[in-house]
Amino acid sequence: MVSKHDRNPGIPLDLGWVHEARVNLSATQRRTATLVARRSLKKQWQAAWLLRAVTSIDLTTLAGDDTPGRIHRLCAKARQPIRPDILAALDMGETPITVGAVCVYPSRVRDAAAALIGAAIPVASVATGFPAGPTPLPQRLGEIEAAVADGASEIDIVINRNLALNEEWEALYDEVKQMRAVCGPAHLKTILATGELGTLRRVRKASLVCMMAGADFIKTSTGKEKVNATLEVSLIMARAVRDYWERAGYRIGFKPAGGISSAKQALQWQILIKEELGDDWLNPQLFRFGASSLLGDIERQLSHYATGNYAARHHIPMS
Amino acid sequence: MNVAEIFESMSYGPAPESRAAADRWLDDHQRQFGLFINNQFMAAGGGATMATHDPATGALLAQVADAQADDVDAAVKAAREACKSWRATPDHERARYLYAIARHIQKHDRLLAVLESLDNGKPIRESRDIDTQLVARHFYYHAGWAQLRSQRLPGYEPVGVVGQVIPWNFPLLMLAWKIAPAIAMGNTVVLKPAPYTPLTALLFAEIVAEAGLPPGVINIVTGGDETGALLTTHADVDKVAFTGSTAVGRIIRRATAGTGKKLSLELGGKSPFIVFDDADLDAAVEGVVDAIWFNQGQVCCAGSRLLVQESAANRFHTKLKRRMAQLRVGDPLDKGVDIGAIVDWIQHEHIDRWVKTGVAEGAELFQPDIDLPGDGCFYPPTLFTNVEPASSIAQEEIFGPVLVSMSFRTPAEAVALANNTRYGLAASVWSENVNLVLDVASKIRAGTVWVNSTNLFDAASGFGGYRESGYGREGGQEGLYEYLRPAWKKRHTPQAANELSLAEFVAAWGSHTPARPAALPLQTNGVKSAAANHTAPKLDRTPKMYIGGAQKRPDGHYTQTIYGKGGVVVGQVGDGNRKDIRDAVEAAHKAHLAKPGWSARHGHNRAQILYFVAENLEARADEFARRLALMTGQPVKSAAAEAAAAVQRLFTYAAWADKMGGAVQETTLRGVTLAVHEPVGVIGIACPDKFPLLGFVSLLAPAIARGNTVVIIPSQPHPLSATDFYQVLATSDVPAGVVNIVTGNRDHLTKTLAAHEDVDAMWYFGGAEGATAVEYLSTSNMKRTWVDYGYERDWLSQEQGEGEAFLRQAIQVKNIWVPTGE
């Protein structure tokens, strides 16, 4: 299931390519509306896809009141996201199922890393003045360095929206490139905060600039904007990823985040990825959900598949 | 496959929609269906039946009646009987019935969708999400028109009994498009579904009965082509509406020629799908999917001719091929299937034959490596590149999932390629440049143009074709007129059948031996000749043809003598022949190609010219009145009234020149749907004998006011007012070729004009026989016709002599769908 690929080193900024971006809103909306109506997953197909979705979740807590105890609880759920009896009923008892990563604030990276010792689950940290981002660049870079030093192997940065809004692509490219440099071996996810970019065309341009600057993932949202992940922005970002793969030769990951809380939505995003990018992308190396409550709903649906009955919320262990 | 395997492969599995309820419904009827007449199912008289199958499996679904002549007669009688009370049913009551039908369709829409997919083979996603939704919408929309008929359409009456024949590609949707406007306007209906796909019409019949519609308002007769012919040629059918192939449309037009039946035809297409290099190419790829792999490509308006700007062609083809590999072909009832079954093996063979032709012609074939079900009538999505306009697969309608791709360099070339077709049903144009797309949309000759979108439909937007894609519109206010006639005008009913076959009659009609000098002795009517008076003779003045803004001698060099009251010679005109018509049509086209072309001029400019014509006619009104009196023998006073009325009529159409541009249709699109009223093109006009000036002006003025150019044949016995009129035209800034006047034998000239393949419409105001011939001959290029069957109109009255009825003949509606949003 895991396809090997070279890490994106970034390429020189190609403004001609950036400005070629064309996005038609109505056609985009029609595609997303019909895409999810064109495919349907039932029975064991639904169960298998949802299990795959679990492995792509960045199980997230980004709250001001996060404590070491809260992080511990989250990491325990990350290690065992689905109740063993459900997995057994699906004949998946032998297959190790964990989430894709645990995602926390930089100050909680140490707690998470400690809680995940022995588990092959990366710790992801948001950084660079998350979620708004207007912190001076040296501090933003320092935040990345600190998170990496504390054990984060994935860094979710937010791009500087004012640069995107004013189409100062060289400046954005330079910032992201510096962030990538300080990440070192840690993978860089660039959050576009699409809900604040105004148009899909700008989303496509910002996606390209981030990939050219060396992003390993492009991510829709912080979860804190008024509008977070939508199928429309996801379609446009996925197409930008495909464009970059076809023209630059590197596979970039995609992470929708914010507002994806139901199993049904998870399937819609997986369908979108399969149709637009292909099966290669349907694994945690190239696809993540940024979500906090999605896992619970998926677990209930899997329980339903396993038992034939609709599950009670309180039968599902909390994260 | 188990969960673990799927967890690895991430493949799709089956997701079948249940067919249990549909099977139960078929079983309830013992899988045997009769004809639906007077809200009851009854066996066909002769007991003949025909089978209908599930194309995905070949399994027999049911037997339906194969209606014979007596059965069709019974259905038409039922409709005629019901028509008496239905047409008198108050608007609000009719509206309630349509509303009830819409509601009941929604209540049963899943059963309708499943049955449609079973019978036709189309994917359940389409029958569920598109067809049935549009069906309900069509009845809701027309419930509204039923409510508003008297207020919004005063002076009109329902036509009466309507015979409708529909195709198999959208069985239920075409039924809705036919029935909803017909019954909303107060007509009753006999509808014949296609033999491949009769079942949803029969379920619809039950739903109609459940909704409480009075018996006889809707009657459904199943049967084959014979049944269709019986229905369309039934003497008591007042209007025929047909959707299907151009070949069959042509047969119907000929068969109904001269019967006085109204006729609307929605025929074939080879619609262009134009992609400019500044389009959202990924979006345009999805557009192609919706254009040609919707309903297996069995769509009359399918975007089957891809035109890609050369600079983007390689990129676009790469994207398209990748996308084609994602298409899923299979069980139509599977919710995850994009392409279902071809309706029948006969169609499958037809498609395959075209694909083989394409390969033989040297086009490059691409079919993705995807799974097709082992059996059942399936065809893979197919793309041809390296296709040229001269390839037959670029010209002919394939009616299957086969796309041909060509490239262009400039917008002008894109338009030229798009219009290089005998059809004109639809087009799709993709570019993010608003100036470019709207300009191209305005230049494409098609009834529907989708900007950055494709295959969008809505009841509020009239659907129909230009050119050989047919005439009449379905949907919108423009569609209602197909089911109405002016209250003052009764239907023409033909005399007993001619001894000759129609073809023989038409072949013989309009023959003419060139004219000779007037026979001696000349009638003088008591006036002494110049010789007898020993005075100088009157200066000879022989009007010529008026072609391309110049006076031309008749090609044949023959001259026709014109007699006034008592047989007195009042003048001579050229005796035109087919070459004069040919030249006149060429000149009429040139007037469109000029810079600026007549149709491209502003309405204001055309109005100014028409006012100028009126001004110059008025200046010579006395002379025209004297000429009229001399030719027709009417008193000078009434002749003066005719001349004055002609001036007034020019004012009327000068007024209309800038007031009928179109409307914004209230469709379900976010954005605007523009109903643009475009000129028809080149119109041939044969004037009535009577009212030599007013009849001429009343027909000429609306045509040119709306941007058409004309070839006009004046009153045959009294042509001199028209030939006098060209001096008025020449002094009024009317550009060369806008009006071309050919004198001579009306029917002889009409014969060439009506059959001319580069004339877009023919208006004929001669007798019933000529009307028959014109309607018959129009099938050369399926031009629109407007004939009076010899009915003498009161040209002086406003009701009969002018108005919107004339203007509607002078326009065709193009709906441009413009989605908005950034």
Interface residues (C-beta under 8 A of the other chain):
Chain A: M1 R22 V23 N24 L25 S26 A27 T28 Q29 R30 R31 T34 A37 R38 R39 S40 L41 K42 K43 Q44 W45 A47 A48 W49 L51 R52 L90 D91 M92 T95 T199 L200 R201 R239 Q270 K274 E275 D279 L282
Chain B: M1 N2 V3 A4 E5 I6 F7 E8 S9 M10 S11 Y12 G13 P14 A15 R125 D129 D278 A279 D280 L281 D282 A283 A284 E286 G287 D290 Q326 D334 K335 G336 D338 E432 N452 S453 R670 G671 P819 T820 G821 E822
